[in-house]
């Protein structure tokens, strides 16, 4: 089947929309960090995914120096991936080795406390969104439609991997649910058996009591 130029463009746009809906490749977040306390953000990411993030303190008053913050990024099992103190900006990058929720926590440094909330801009990119396409284009000497097709190919692969991950998670949740239901059913049967045994024992004691009192 032949496809004209407008049809190809329409198909590319459709694929881009699908990839944007299914894969949150880049998230720009504006955080308001309290002067005392911690503000955390998290994202559930599967294994072997590239994560790249930039963070920047936005001063409320441009006539004064920016307050400093601390940041700590941890993996689902508590491994420390990035930790900085007394900074106004920074960047962290890593490739996930565990599937689960990755947590980034921000807090205001001690000498800045009491000065009100601190605004931080966090640009969080994962997977295909974290790839440096400009470097790829220069290295492989591709541009225009070919570059967009390469991006779409990466997006389709990411969608496929994401769907497989969701399928595996659904299977895990189903197994957990089935085990939980089986345990609840077994516990209910045991509870019923205990209740019947206790009732029978009480009836036996009542019968002995009445026999001793010669009431029956």
C-alpha positions as a Markdown table, in Angstrom:
| # | Residue | x | y | z |
|---|---|---|---|---|
| 1 | Unk | 0.0 | 0.0 | 0.0 |
| 2 | Unk | 1.4 | 3.4 | -1.0 |
| 3 | Unk | 1.3 | 6.3 | 1.3 |
| 4 | Unk | 1.6 | 10.0 | 0.3 |
| 5 | Unk | 3.5 | 12.7 | 2.2 |
| 6 | Unk | 0.5 | 13.9 | 4.2 |
| 7 | Unk | -0.4 | 10.3 | 5.2 |
| 8 | Unk | 3.2 | 9.7 | 6.5 |
| 9 | Unk | 3.1 | 12.9 | 8.5 |
| 10 | Unk | -0.3 | 12.0 | 10.0 |
| 11 | Unk | 1.1 | 8.6 | 10.9 |
| 12 | Unk | 4.2 | 10.1 | 12.5 |
| 13 | Unk | 2.0 | 12.6 | 14.5 |
| 14 | Unk | -0.2 | 9.7 | 15.7 |
| 15 | Unk | 2.7 | 7.7 | 16.9 |
| 16 | Unk | 4.1 | 10.7 | 18.7 |
| 17 | Unk | 0.8 | 11.3 | 20.4 |
| 18 | Unk | 0.6 | 7.6 | 21.4 |
| 19 | Unk | 4.2 | 7.6 | 22.8 |
| 20 | Unk | 3.5 | 10.8 | 24.7 |
| 21 | Unk | 0.4 | 9.3 | 26.3 |
| 22 | Unk | 1.9 | 6.0 | 27.2 |
| 23 | Unk | 5.4 | 7.1 | 28.3 |
| 24 | Unk | 6.1 | 10.1 | 30.5 |
| 25 | Unk | 9.6 | 10.7 | 29.0 |
| 26 | Unk | 10.1 | 14.1 | 30.5 |
| 27 | Unk | 8.6 | 15.9 | 33.5 |
| 28 | Unk | 9.3 | 19.5 | 34.5 |
| 29 | Unk | 8.2 | 19.9 | 38.1 |
| 30 | Unk | 8.0 | 23.1 | 40.2 |
| 31 | Unk | 8.5 | 22.3 | 43.9 |
| 32 | Unk | 7.8 | 24.5 | 46.9 |
| 33 | Unk | 10.1 | 23.3 | 49.7 |
| 34 | Unk | 9.1 | 24.3 | 53.2 |
| 35 | Unk | 11.7 | 26.1 | 55.3 |
| 36 | Unk | 11.5 | 23.2 | 57.8 |
| 37 | Unk | 10.7 | 19.7 | 56.5 |
| 38 | Unk | 11.3 | 17.7 | 53.4 |
| 39 | Unk | 9.6 | 17.6 | 50.0 |
| 40 | Unk | 9.9 | 14.3 | 48.0 |
| 41 | Unk | 8.9 | 13.2 | 44.5 |
| 42 | Unk | 8.9 | 9.7 | 43.2 |
| 43 | Unk | 8.4 | 7.8 | 40.0 |
| 44 | Unk | 7.9 | 4.1 | 39.4 |
| 45 | Unk | 10.6 | 3.0 | 36.9 |
| 46 | Unk | 11.4 | -0.4 | 35.5 |
| 47 | Unk | 14.9 | -1.9 | 35.3 |
| 48 | Unk | 17.6 | -0.8 | 32.9 |
| 49 | Unk | 16.2 | 2.7 | 32.2 |
| 50 | Unk | 18.3 | 5.9 | 31.9 |
| 51 | Unk | 17.3 | 8.7 | 34.2 |
| 52 | Unk | 18.6 | 12.3 | 33.8 |
| 53 | Unk | 17.5 | 15.2 | 36.0 |
| 54 | Unk | 18.4 | 18.9 | 36.5 |
| 55 | Unk | 17.3 | 20.9 | 39.5 |
| 56 | Unk | 17.6 | 24.6 | 40.1 |
| 57 | Unk | 16.7 | 26.9 | 43.0 |
| 58 | Unk | 14.5 | 29.8 | 41.9 |
| 59 | Unk | 15.0 | 32.8 | 44.1 |
| 60 | Unk | 11.9 | 34.8 | 45.0 |
| 61 | Unk | 13.9 | 38.0 | 45.4 |
| 62 | Unk | 16.5 | 38.6 | 42.6 |
| 63 | Unk | 18.3 | 41.2 | 44.7 |
| 64 | Unk | 19.4 | 38.6 | 47.2 |
| 65 | Unk | 21.5 | 35.4 | 46.8 |
| 66 | Unk | 19.6 | 32.2 | 46.3 |
| 67 | Unk | 19.1 | 29.9 | 49.3 |
| 68 | Unk | 20.8 | 26.6 | 49.3 |
| 69 | Unk | 19.2 | 23.2 | 49.5 |
| 70 | Unk | 20.1 | 19.6 | 50.0 |
| 71 | Unk | 19.0 | 16.6 | 47.8 |
| 72 | Unk | 19.1 | 12.9 | 48.2 |
| 73 | Unk | 18.0 | 10.4 | 45.5 |
| 74 | Unk | 17.5 | 6.8 | 46.5 |
| 75 | Unk | 16.5 | 3.5 | 44.8 |
| 76 | Unk | 13.6 | 1.3 | 45.7 |
| 77 | Unk | 15.9 | -0.7 | 48.0 |
| 78 | Unk | 17.3 | 2.4 | 49.7 |
| 79 | Unk | 20.6 | 2.6 | 47.8 |
| 80 | Unk | 22.0 | 6.2 | 47.6 |
| 81 | Unk | 22.2 | 7.4 | 44.0 |
| 82 | Unk | 22.8 | 11.1 | 44.5 |
| 83 | Unk | 23.4 | 13.2 | 47.6 |
| 84 | Unk | 24.4 | 16.9 | 47.6 |
| 85 | Unk | 24.3 | 19.6 | 50.3 |
| 86 | Unk | 24.4 | 23.4 | 50.3 |
| 87 | Unk | 23.8 | 23.7 | 46.5 |
| 88 | Unk | 21.6 | 26.0 | 44.4 |
| 89 | Unk | 21.6 | 23.7 | 41.3 |
| 90 | Unk | 22.8 | 20.4 | 40.1 |
| 91 | Unk | 22.3 | 17.3 | 37.9 |
| 92 | Unk | 22.1 | 13.6 | 38.5 |
| 93 | Unk | 22.1 | 10.7 | 36.1 |
| 94 | Unk | 21.9 | 7.0 | 36.5 |
| 95 | Unk | 20.7 | 3.8 | 34.9 |
| 96 | Unk | 18.2 | 1.9 | 37.0 |
| 97 | Unk | 19.2 | -1.5 | 38.3 |
| 98 | Unk | 16.0 | -2.2 | 40.3 |
| 99 | Unk | 12.4 | -1.9 | 39.3 |
| 100 | Unk | 10.2 | 0.2 | 41.6 |
| 101 | Unk | 9.8 | 3.7 | 43.0 |
| 102 | Unk | 12.8 | 6.0 | 42.8 |
| 103 | Unk | 12.7 | 8.8 | 45.3 |
| 104 | Unk | 14.2 | 12.3 | 45.2 |
| 105 | Unk | 13.9 | 14.3 | 48.4 |
| 106 | Unk | 14.7 | 18.0 | 48.9 |
| 107 | Unk | 15.1 | 20.1 | 52.0 |
| 108 | Unk | 16.3 | 23.6 | 52.9 |
| 109 | Unk | 19.7 | 23.8 | 54.6 |
| 110 | Unk | 19.8 | 24.7 | 58.3 |
| 111 | Unk | 21.2 | 28.3 | 57.9 |
| 112 | Unk | 18.3 | 29.1 | 55.4 |
| 113 | Unk | 15.5 | 27.9 | 57.6 |
| 114 | Unk | 13.0 | 30.4 | 58.8 |
| 115 | Unk | 13.1 | 32.4 | 55.6 |
| 116 | Unk | 10.0 | 31.0 | 53.9 |
| 117 | Unk | 9.4 | 28.4 | 51.3 |
| 118 | Unk | 12.0 | 27.7 | 48.6 |
| 119 | Unk | 11.0 | 27.1 | 44.9 |
| 120 | Unk | 12.9 | 24.5 | 43.0 |
| 121 | Unk | 12.5 | 23.6 | 39.3 |
| 122 | Unk | 13.1 | 19.9 | 38.6 |
| 123 | Unk | 13.4 | 18.6 | 35.0 |
| 124 | Unk | 13.1 | 14.8 | 35.3 |
| 125 | Unk | 13.7 | 12.8 | 32.2 |
| 126 | Unk | 13.6 | 9.0 | 31.8 |
| 127 | Unk | 14.1 | 6.5 | 29.0 |
| 128 | Unk | 14.0 | 7.8 | 25.5 |
| 129 | Unk | 13.4 | 11.3 | 26.8 |
| 130 | Unk | 16.9 | 11.3 | 28.5 |
| 131 | Unk | 18.7 | 10.4 | 25.3 |
| 132 | Unk | 21.0 | 13.0 | 23.7 |
| 133 | Unk | 19.5 | 13.1 | 20.2 |
| 134 | Unk | 21.7 | 15.9 | 19.1 |
| 135 | Unk | 24.8 | 13.8 | 19.7 |
| 136 | Unk | 23.2 | 10.9 | 17.9 |
| 137 | Unk | 22.3 | 13.1 | 14.9 |
| 138 | Unk | 25.9 | 14.4 | 14.7 |
| 139 | Unk | 27.5 | 11.0 | 15.2 |
| 140 | Unk | 25.3 | 9.2 | 12.6 |
| 141 | Unk | 24.8 | 12.2 | 10.3 |
| 142 | Unk | 21.1 | 12.0 | 10.3 |
| 143 | Unk | 18.5 | 14.8 | 10.4 |
| 144 | Unk | 14.9 | 15.7 | 9.5 |
| 145 | Unk | 12.5 | 12.9 | 8.9 |
| 146 | Unk | 15.1 | 10.2 | 9.4 |
| 147 | Unk | 15.9 | 11.6 | 12.9 |
| 148 | Unk | 12.2 | 11.7 | 13.8 |
| 149 | Unk | 11.8 | 8.1 | 12.6 |
| 150 | Unk | 14.7 | 7.1 | 14.8 |
| 151 | Unk | 13.0 | 8.8 | 17.8 |
| 152 | Unk | 9.8 | 7.0 | 17.0 |
| 153 | Unk | 11.6 | 3.7 | 16.8 |
| 154 | Unk | 13.0 | 4.3 | 20.2 |
| 155 | Unk | 9.6 | 5.4 | 21.5 |
| 156 | Unk | 8.0 | 2.2 | 20.1 |
| 157 | Unk | 10.6 | 0.1 | 21.8 |
| 158 | Unk | 10.1 | 1.9 | 25.0 |
| 159 | Unk | 6.3 | 1.4 | 24.8 |
| 160 | Unk | 6.8 | -2.3 | 24.1 |
| 161 | Unk | 9.1 | -2.6 | 27.2 |
| 162 | Unk | 6.7 | -0.6 | 29.3 |
| 163 | Unk | 3.8 | -2.8 | 28.3 |
| 164 | Unk | 5.8 | -5.9 | 29.2 |
| 165 | Unk | 6.7 | -4.4 | 32.5 |
| 166 | Unk | 3.1 | -3.6 | 33.2 |
| 167 | Unk | 2.1 | -7.1 | 32.2 |
| 168 | Unk | 4.7 | -8.6 | 34.6 |
| 169 | Unk | 3.5 | -6.3 | 37.4 |
| 170 | Unk | -0.1 | -7.3 | 36.8 |
| 171 | Unk | 0.9 | -11.0 | 37.0 |
| 172 | Unk | 2.8 | -10.4 | 40.2 |
| 173 | Unk | -0.2 | -8.5 | 41.7 |
| 174 | Unk | -2.5 | -11.3 | 40.6 |
| 175 | Unk | -0.3 | -13.9 | 42.3 |
| 176 | Unk | -0.2 | -11.9 | 45.5 |
| 177 | Unk | -4.0 | -11.4 | 45.4 |
| 178 | Unk | -4.5 | -15.2 | 44.9 |
| 179 | Unk | -2.2 | -16.0 | 47.8 |
| 180 | Unk | -3.9 | -13.5 | 50.0 |
| 181 | Unk | -7.3 | -14.9 | 49.1 |
| 182 | Unk | -6.1 | -18.4 | 49.8 |
| 183 | Unk | -4.7 | -17.4 | 53.2 |
| 184 | Unk | -7.9 | -15.5 | 54.1 |
| 185 | Unk | -10.0 | -18.5 | 53.2 |
| 186 | Unk | -7.7 | -20.8 | 55.2 |
| 187 | Unk | -7.8 | -18.4 | 58.2 |
| 188 | Unk | -11.6 | -18.2 | 57.9 |
| 189 | Unk | -11.9 | -22.0 | 58.0 |
| 190 | Unk | -9.5 | -22.2 | 61.0 |
| 191 | Unk | -11.5 | -19.5 | 62.8 |
| 192 | Unk | -14.8 | -21.3 | 62.1 |
| 193 | Unk | -13.2 | -24.6 | 63.4 |
| 194 | Unk | -12.0 | -23.0 | 66.5 |
| 195 | Unk | -15.4 | -21.4 | 67.2 |
| 196 | Unk | -17.1 | -24.8 | 66.7 |
| 197 | Unk | -14.6 | -26.5 | 69.0 |
| 198 | Unk | -15.0 | -23.8 | 71.7 |
| 199 | Unk | -18.8 | -24.0 | 71.5 |
| 200 | Unk | -18.7 | -27.8 | 71.8 |
| 201 | Unk | -16.3 | -27.6 | 74.8 |
| 202 | Unk | -18.6 | -25.0 | 76.5 |
| 203 | Unk | -21.6 | -27.3 | 75.9 |
| 204 | Unk | -19.7 | -30.2 | 77.4 |
| 205 | Unk | -18.8 | -28.2 | 80.5 |
| 206 | Unk | -22.4 | -27.1 | 80.9 |
| 207 | Unk | -23.6 | -30.6 | 80.6 |
| 208 | Unk | -21.1 | -31.8 | 83.3 |
| 209 | Unk | -22.1 | -28.9 | 85.5 |
| 210 | Unk | -25.8 | -29.8 | 85.3 |
| 211 | Unk | -25.0 | -33.4 | 85.9 |
| 212 | Unk | -23.1 | -32.6 | 89.0 |
| 213 | Unk | -25.9 | -30.4 | 90.2 |
| 214 | Unk | -28.3 | -33.3 | 89.4 |
| 215 | Unk | -30.4 | -31.0 | 87.2 |
| 216 | Unk | -30.5 | -33.4 | 84.4 |
